[in-house]
Amino acid sequence: MCGIVGAIAQRNVVPILVEGLKRLEYRGYDSAGVAVLDGEIKRVRRVGRVAEMENAANEIGLNGQLGIGHTRWATHGGVTEPNAHPHVSDGLIAVVHNGIIENHEEKRAELKAKGYRFDSQTDTEVIAHLIHSFYVQERDLLAATRKAVAELTGAYAIAVIAQDRPDLLCVARMGCPLLIGLGEGEYFVASDVSAILSATRRVIFLEEGDVGALRREGMALFDQQGNPIERPVHVSDVSLASLELGPYSHFMQKEIHEQPKALADTIEQVLDEGFATSLFGAKAAGILPQIDSVLILACGTSYYAGSVGRYWLEAIAGIPCQVEIASEYRYREAVANPKQLVVTISQSGETLDTMEALKYAKSLGHQWALSICNVRESAIPRASDLVFYTRAGAEIGVASTKAFTTQLIALFALTATLAKLRGKLDADKEASYLNDLRHLPGSVQHALNLEPQIKLWSQQFAAKDHALFLGRGVHYPIALEGSLKLKEISYIHAEAYPAGELKHGPLALVDNNMPVVVIAPNDTLLEKVKSNMQEVSARGGELFVFADLDSHFSESDGVHVIRTPRHVGVLSPVVHAIPVQMLAYHAALQRGTDVDKPRNLAKSVTVE
């Protein structure tokens, strides 16, 4: 959940480290720190944002040609400077770490017995002391790193420097993302390619168990067994412009407004190929005809995308589908069906719970896995037989927006492809669906044009402490997503329910202090939703209704209506996701919260 960066070069690496950490702040922003080698290990750490640490580094003129940096999302230990990385052992070893060491208490006790003193509450300080204990024996940093990680249980991506080795940067990876950037006589390491784009686009993605030694003149990589290995070099196509705010105030705002393009780019590959197995990779033609059901594994917003997918898969393709929260699935006694397709959904492709759930599914006997992902060459796609890459571009805001709507496109493409394979999609219907996809970005743009009205609504929401979201059928997950968005960036407590469940308990919450948001498209359940709204109105509740242009709603006392474009059929959840995103964004602005970096949260969740 944290972000790490490192560099070894023939120039001052401090600006590279600082810029990299700023790019990685979406992964955590509780504290930040850097350590460089300048005769000795010099370290600067500060609680708060990277900018605080940068100011402190500039004040002392921090300079070095070898260094490591870290931006933290707190797990073990509070948000304090002693808990900030890098952690240093006896002035000799400095370490930065992303992940969680599960056996840190056991190792802490062993190291204390050897005389090591701990200044922090973190699991990472254990790594620093453990490497130190091996390094002082034979002065081989690579060997000490390999021996130390062999004793660790859990997930980690680490970068290590030693006070007496100005020529060496060591790295190791298990369960958390880590890549190496290749320069001319210089090397970089980072959790994410965005951190080093200004220095290089040539990167190597480390695999599970990899350990590396980086020197200015070259590098050496080893697998978990200690065998020398080579990993392929990739040239990143991420643009620096996509990582900048441009004319927008927040990344979330930028990414909401980028959705027409993100959707058009993702839809393009479907329009080019039609609903063909080739959309999902070369192996799909042999796998997809064999499956008899679908299991979707995901977390957070991706889980809600999967929930929409279940409605589509069962209604359109006629194929049974279950959707599981990855963090729950991996710890329960699940029953495997070898003919079931496992679909994982993750924006980053590094979500630890989802990755571990996939591993668990495979261990139970599942044969086939499809990854829906926005980041090429990330861990989950690499562990999957099939992949559909969304084309949302870089998503920096913690609250997922364009990643969510493009995931829905991927799930719809899967649905239609399976329907076609199963004889449930004739040529006319296929043409109709493709036409619907072609027009979808325009409908989303129309929904974005509702922003001034939604902004006015947000003023009423900002003063409230609670909200209720209602939806039915395929739009119930959109209500869930709206509720989540409001919670995570405005800190307003919100709940979502299927509208038909209102009378089975949640109606007790309704009064004039609890606004009720209703997703009410012009579909087959509209009349049912209207009845549920009457139940709210009769109890003095205030309704905020997102309806379609042709839903024939009218405003009245206590009933506010915003109409999205005309009903767009089965793709309606994509359009209705837009207004709930904007409602959360503007409510957060009204309340003065940090929209892109909401408290206690981070973007890429690589810890349990």
Secondary structure, DSSP 8 states (H G I E B T S, - for coil): --EEEEEE-SS--HHHHHHHHHHHGGG--SEEEEEEESSSEEEEEEES-HHHHHHHHHHTT---SEEEEEEE--SSS-S-TTTSS-EEETTTEEEEEEEEETTHHHHHHHHHHTT----SS-SHHHHHHHHHHHHHHH--HHHHHHHHHHT--EEEEEEEEETT-TT-EEEEEEBS--EEEE-SS-EEEESSGGGGTTT-SEEEE--TT-EEEEETTEEEEE-TTS-EE---EEE----SGGGS-TT-SSHHHHHHHTHHHHHHHHHHHHHHH-S-GGGG-TTHHHHGGG--EEEEEE-HHHHHHHHHHHHHIIIII---EEEEEHHHHTTS-----TTEEEEEEESSS--HHHHHHHHHHHHHT--EEEEEESSTT-HHHHT-SEEEE-------SSS-SHHHHHHHHHHHHHHHHHHHHTT---HHHHHHHHHHHHHHHHHHHHHHTTHHHHHHHHHHHHT-SEEEEEE-GGGHHHHHHHHHHHHHHH--EEEEEEGGGGGGTGGGG-STTS-EEEEE-SSTTHHHHHHHHHHHHTTT--EEEEEETTS----BTTEEEEEESS--GGGHHHHHHHHHHHHHHHHHHHHT--SSS-TT--SS----
